[in-house]
Amino acid sequence: MMCPALTAAPNSQGWSCSSAAIRTGLPFGTKCRSSCTSGYAPRAGTASEIMCSVSKDGKLGQWTANRLICDRKLKIYQLSGMSQT
């Protein structure tokens, strides 16, 4: 059972996995971790740690969560509409 190969999200450190990737993907049970670069934060509903598991129908590998997406952190003055002095 294999999960699709992972590509690094923009503004992230890339994925570090417990198994070596092959061209077709990663094997069942592989755990992968990533983090956002400085100035970026994980988007709500995405995960920095995922694992390759079996799909509900038992035929495919799938990741346990939505893959990491990194969004720019907003500064307080950007949220309030004030200019920075």
HUCORSUL-V988313 format. One record per pair of residues at least 12 apart in sequence whose C-alpha atoms are under 6 Angstrom apart, sorted by the first residue. I is the first residue (numbers start at 0). J is the second residue. Records with the same first field share a line. If there is no record, write none. Layout:
I: J, J
//
This chain:
0: 26, 27, 60
1: 24, 25, 26, 27, 60
2: 24, 25, 51, 60, 61
3: 24
4: 24
8: 68
10: 35, 36
11: 34, 35, 36
12: 34, 35
13: 33
14: 32, 33
15: 31, 32
16: 30, 31
17: 29, 30
27: 51, 52
28: 51
29: 50, 51
30: 49, 50
31: 48, 49
32: 47, 48
33: 47
34: 47
35: 69
38: 71, 72
39: 69, 70, 71, 72
40: 69, 70
41: 68, 69
42: 68, 69, 70
45: 65, 66, 67
46: 65, 66, 67
47: 67
49: 63, 64
50: 62, 63
//
